[in-house]
């Protein structure tokens, strides 16, 4: 059975959405990185959240997470790689696995940084966002891992274990990386090739690679759901949190300024309620169709 609602992102907006959807007795799946990796978690003091000045970001997020957990929200650690519409549900690819939901709430935060030159052109022709999904395609071949997420060294080790010849590229030398993997300090990056990827260019020097794995915290919303309307680089929503796609809602930093905790929590509340209403309307419509077919 599909979940009623899938929430992509486990920050204040996503947890608020989950809590409010659960209050309306909807089954909710939250897919996110470990919430302790959030920049908010590292904030020593938050003074502008109503009635709770002086709290650390860690204390606030711990409390938000416990609240959502106590409501029966289901949590899953991972990156959503794409979302596909299937009749009256949406299919979410999470690594090599799939989950299904009747409505989706995007709470992905803001996308950090632009695409690298060559990234879009070579997507599916050497560029990948998931080592466990595509690693077997590059066994015994040279690959580059661009480590932009905390679990990137683990995924690079996985590729090395498969027999790939791995080069790891990051701003600083990572902890936990297999000593057999060579490390290159990141700089200006470009993915190059002809019909397919042949190298990752780092500061003008080519590192041979038939596959380039770009391991970010999250995939930008427009890559998750092609056709999603943006305004000023942010997901366009109405006052009810509805996006341009039916059954898809959004809340928090991904919808635009101000990038503030109170706004994220409030928008999450609205999106959670409206997504629950959408699921109810969908169920009513399906019941009517079923009765008509029975006649």
C-alpha positions in Angstrom: 0.0 0.0 0.0 1.3 3.5 -0.8 1.8 6.1 1.9 -0.8 8.8 1.9 1.9 11.5 2.0 5.7 11.4 1.3 7.7 14.4 2.7 11.0 15.0 1.0 13.2 16.7 3.6 13.4 16.4 7.4 14.0 20.0 8.5 11.5 22.2 10.3 9.2 22.5 7.3 9.2 18.8 6.6 8.7 17.8 10.3 5.9 20.4 10.7 4.2 19.0 7.6 4.5 15.5 8.9 3.1 16.3 12.3 0.1 18.1 10.9 -0.7 15.4 8.3 -0.5 12.8 11.0 -2.9 14.8 13.1 -5.4 14.2 10.2 -4.7 10.4 10.5 -2.7 10.2 7.3 0.2 7.8 6.9 3.4 9.8 6.4 6.9 8.9 5.2 9.7 11.4 5.7 12.8 10.9 3.5 15.9 12.9 4.3 19.5 12.9 5.3 20.3 12.6 9.0 18.7 15.7 10.5 21.8 16.3 12.6 23.7 17.2 9.3 21.5 20.3 8.9 23.2 23.7 9.2 20.5 24.6 11.8 21.6 21.8 14.0 25.0 23.5 14.2 23.6 26.8 15.3 24.7 27.6 18.8 21.8 29.9 19.6 18.5 30.7 17.9 16.8 33.9 19.2 14.0 34.6 16.7 11.7 31.6 17.2 8.6 32.8 19.0 8.5 32.1 22.7 11.7 30.0 22.7 14.7 32.4 22.5 18.2 31.2 23.3 17.7 27.6 22.2 20.4 25.9 20.3 19.6 24.6 16.8 20.4 21.1 18.1 17.9 21.3 20.9 15.2 22.6 18.6 15.7 20.0 15.9 15.9 17.2 18.5 12.5 18.3 19.9 11.0 18.6 16.4 12.2 15.1 15.4 10.9 13.5 18.7 7.5 15.2 18.2 7.2 13.8 14.7 8.4 10.4 15.7 5.9 10.3 18.5 3.0 10.9 16.1 3.9 7.8 14.2 5.7 9.4 11.3 7.9 6.9 9.4 11.4 8.0 8.7 13.8 6.9 6.1 17.4 8.0 5.6 18.4 8.5 2.0 18.3 10.8 -1.0 15.3 10.9 -3.3 16.7 10.8 -6.8 13.5 11.3 -8.8 9.7 11.4 -8.4 7.5 10.0 -11.2 3.7 10.3 -11.4 1.8 6.9 -11.6 -1.9 7.3 -12.1 -3.1 8.6 -8.7 0.2 8.2 -6.9 3.8 9.3 -7.1 6.8 6.9 -7.2 9.9 8.0 -5.3 13.3 6.5 -6.2 15.4 6.4 -3.0 18.8 4.9 -4.0 18.0 1.5 -5.5 14.6 1.2 -3.8 11.2 2.7 -4.4 8.4 4.1 -2.3 4.9 5.2 -3.4 2.7 8.0 -2.0 -0.6 9.7 -3.0 0.7 13.2 -2.3 4.2 14.7 -2.0 5.5 17.6 0.0 8.8 19.1 -1.1 10.8 20.5 1.9 14.2 20.2 0.3 15.7 23.5 1.5 17.8 25.6 -0.8 20.0 23.9 -3.5 23.6 24.7 -2.7 25.5 25.7 -5.8 24.9 25.5 -9.6 25.3 22.5 -11.8 28.9 21.8 -12.9 29.7 22.4 -16.6 28.9 19.2 -18.4 26.6 17.8 -15.7 23.3 18.2 -17.4 24.7 17.3 -20.8 26.2 14.0 -19.6 23.4 12.9 -17.2 22.8 9.3 -17.9 25.9 9.1 -20.1 28.4 8.9 -17.3 27.0 11.3 -14.7 25.2 9.7 -11.8 23.8 10.8 -8.5 23.8 7.3 -6.9 26.8 5.0 -6.4 24.7 2.0 -5.2 22.3 2.4 -8.2 24.9 2.6 -11.0 28.2 1.4 -9.6 28.0 -2.0 -11.2 28.0 -0.4 -14.7 31.6 0.8 -14.0 33.2 -2.3 -12.6 37.0 -2.3 -13.5 36.7 1.2 -15.0 37.9 4.5 -13.7 35.4 6.7 -11.9 35.4 10.0 -10.0 33.4 10.7 -6.9 32.7 14.3 -6.1 32.0 14.2 -2.4 29.5 16.9 -1.4 27.6 14.9 1.2 28.7 13.3 4.5 28.0 9.8 3.2 30.1 10.3 0.1 33.2 8.5 1.4 31.1 5.5 2.3 29.7 5.4 -1.3 33.2 5.8 -2.7 34.4 2.8 -0.6 31.4 0.8 -2.0 32.5 1.6 -5.6 36.1 0.6 -4.7 34.8 -2.7 -3.3 33.0 -3.4 -6.6 36.3 -3.1 -8.4 36.0 0.4 -9.8 39.1 2.5 -9.9 38.1 5.4 -7.8 39.4 9.0 -7.5 37.8 11.0 -4.7 37.4 14.8 -5.2 36.5 17.1 -2.4 37.4 20.3 -0.7 39.3 18.6 2.1 40.6 15.1 2.7 37.7 13.0 4.0 37.7 10.8 7.0 36.9 7.1 6.6 38.0 6.9 2.9 39.6 3.6 1.8 43.4 4.3 1.7 43.5 2.7 -1.7 41.4 5.5 -3.1 43.3 8.5 -4.4 42.2 11.9 -3.3 42.2 15.1 -5.4 41.6 18.5 -3.8 38.5 20.1 -5.4 38.6 23.3 -7.3 37.0 24.4 -10.6 35.3 21.3 -11.9 34.1 20.4 -15.4 32.8 17.1 -16.7 34.2 16.4 -20.2 33.7 13.9 -23.0 32.2 13.3 -26.4 29.4 10.7 -26.7 30.0 9.9 -23.0 32.1 11.1 -20.1 35.8 10.6 -20.5 37.2 12.7 -17.6 36.6 15.0 -14.7 38.6 18.2 -15.2 39.8 19.7 -11.9 41.5 23.1 -12.2 42.3 22.4 -15.8 43.8 19.0 -15.3 41.9 15.9 -16.5 41.3 13.0 -14.2 40.3 10.0 -16.4 36.8 8.8 -15.5 34.1 7.0 -17.4 31.7 7.7 -14.6 31.4 10.8 -12.4 29.3 10.4 -9.3 28.0 13.7 -7.9 27.0 13.0 -4.3 25.2 16.0 -3.0 23.0 16.3 0.1 19.9 16.4 -2.1 18.7 16.6 -5.7 17.2 20.0 -6.6 13.4 20.0 -6.8 13.3 20.7 -10.6 15.5 17.6 -11.2 13.3 15.5 -9.0 10.1 16.6 -10.8 10.6 18.0 -14.3 7.9 20.5 -15.1 7.8 22.1 -11.7 7.3 25.8 -12.0 9.9 28.1 -10.4 9.8 31.8 -9.5 13.2 33.5 -9.0 14.9 30.2 -8.6 12.5 28.9 -5.9 9.5 26.5 -6.1 6.4 28.5 -7.0 3.5 27.9 -4.6 0.2 29.5 -3.8 -0.9 30.4 -0.3 -1.9 26.8 0.3 1.5 25.4 -0.5 0.3 24.0 -3.8 2.8 23.7 -6.7 2.1 23.7 -10.4 1.8 19.9 -10.3 -1.4 18.2 -8.9 -0.8 16.5 -5.5 2.6 18.1 -5.1 3.1 20.7 -2.3 6.1 22.6 -1.1 7.2 24.4 2.1 10.1 26.0 3.7 13.3 27.5 2.2 12.7 25.9 -1.2 9.7 28.2 -1.7 11.8 31.4 -1.2 12.7 34.2 1.2 12.9 34.8 4.1 14.9 31.7 5.0 13.7 31.5 8.5 12.7 28.8 11.0 9.3 30.3 11.8 8.3 30.6 8.1 9.4 27.0 7.5 7.3 25.6 10.4 4.3 27.7 9.4 4.4 26.7 5.7 4.9 23.1 6.7 1.7 23.2 8.8 -0.2 24.6 5.8 1.2 22.1 3.3 0.6 19.2 5.7 -3.0 20.1 6.1 -3.7 20.8 2.4 -1.9 17.6 1.4 -4.2 15.7 3.8 -7.2 17.3 2.3 -6.0 16.4 -1.2 -5.7 12.8 -0.2 -9.2 12.8 1.2 -10.6 14.3 -2.0 -8.7 11.7 -4.0 -10.2 8.9 -1.9 -13.7 10.4 -2.3 -13.2 10.6 -6.1 -12.0 7.0 -6.3 -15.0 5.8 -4.3 -17.4 7.6 -6.6 -15.6 6.1 -9.7 -15.8 2.6 -8.0 -19.5 2.9 -7.4 -20.1 4.1 -11.0 -18.1 1.1 -12.4 -20.2 -1.2 -10.2 -23.4 0.2 -11.7 
